[in-house]
Amino acid sequence: MTPEGPKAWTDLGGGIRVRQSRAFRMNSVLLLHPTAAVAVDPGVLPSELDELAGAVREASPRSVTLVFTHAHWDHVLGRAWWPGAKSVAHDRFASELNRDRERILGEARGLAGKHGETWERGFEAFRPDLAVSGLHFMRLDPWRLVLRDAPGHCDSQLSLHLPERRLLLAADMLSDIEIPWLNRACEVYRRTLEDLLPLARGGAFETLVPGHGSIARGREAVLMRLHRDLDYLERLETGVRDALRQGLTVEAARSRLETMEYLGKDSSETPTREIHLQNVEHAYRGLEAAGPSKPPSASPAR
Ligand SMILES: [Zn+2]
């Protein structure tokens, strides 16, 4: 048994189990039922994948479906553990995986080595059996899933919502240990979160499992995560907009916004400072490409 063995698992009841990795506190979620089992982002170390596969086997489901929330390497390593399973992911997933396949394998090997394990399974890019985008309802009895486009961090990202369980699997968003990590203009990420906000207010999410970090329990806790990340994005956007108005270069905007406050700023474990500075650049390029901002009265209502 690994030292953190028992604590690695959280049982959410009703066949839903979450396993947190030793690496990056990455969460894999299992929906277990004799009719159908679903594994969401199974990972990330080989011993952990063995353990997840064992838990699925124990439920002896008639079918296993793998859902991948996005194509980043730490989320896509599990497929080789379930060769017969169907897979579901975003319709941009396959091309991102194909583009990044060598890097994914390199990262998998490196991470395993860092944790005293060996990555023996290789990695092959694959096409999901079901590629979805937009808003997609899915029934895998007894599980009902709503998959939603969730761009901002990765173009192939989806969030997963189990309406009957009031559960949101948030992919790489709404973490208590990471700030939003942009791959595009700030606005893209902000809109993804803003779309979830009315649902959260209405009580659609009683439990939130982020891709990394702790599970949030209760409507208020879920709302707090949303508000904190939206607050960060709004401050980032405002700061960058001011910098652009004043004619600052991207380098000058980076150094000015280095002083901004945000979650995990002084953490030595995660490269949060570097992520924040990259975010400044994405926000800057995004606003620059959008052109000079119009007065509020001229912007379309949302
Ligand atoms: Zn990611």
Residues whose N, C-alpha, C, O or C-beta is under 5 A from the ligand:
A	BS01	ZN	H72 D172
